[in-house]
Each structure stands twice: as C-alpha cells, then as structure tokens.
Amino acid sequence: MEPGVRLFLKTIVQSMSLGMLWLLLNTMFGIKYGLLFFDHGFTIWNGVYYLCMLVSFVFLFRHIVGLWKKVPRFGDEESEDF
C-alpha cells in the first residue's frame, strides 16, 4: 500500500477512535457519578464536569486537526512528495 494512502487511513481510524473514546469516557463518568443530570438542581460538580468536558473537547479537536494537517492532499501537485 502506498504511504500516502496508509497515512490517510491511519488518520481516519485514529480520529474515529479518539472521538469515540472521548464520548465513552464522558458518558461513563457523567452517568456513573450522576453529573450528567440535574436531578437535585445545578451543583458545582455539574459545572466542573461540563467544564472538563468542554476543555477536553477543545484539546481533542486541536489534536485531531493536527493529525489531519499531516495527511497529504490527494490531487494537489505540491503535496506529492510527502
């Protein structure tokens, strides 16, 4: 398999895996500790949970964008010699 195609497929798998792991961890901790729901009103721990979820999403997004910047653009003549 060509290196450019291998890098493209590897980046797809890594992006999906990281996104699914992020979703799994946030859902698991949110449901397990009851931080996802506002049963007894808004508490400080709900705020901490949602803030951590937002901050971790920003870092995840930046990491995935960095992964995709390494992938060559197919069809561009300039990126043929990756």
Secondary structure as GFF3:
##gff-version 3
##sequence-region A 1 82
A	DSSP	alpha_helix	3	32	.	.	.	ID=ss1
A	DSSP	alpha_helix	44	69	.	.	.	ID=ss2
A	DSSP	three_ten_helix	78	80	.	.	.	ID=ss3
###
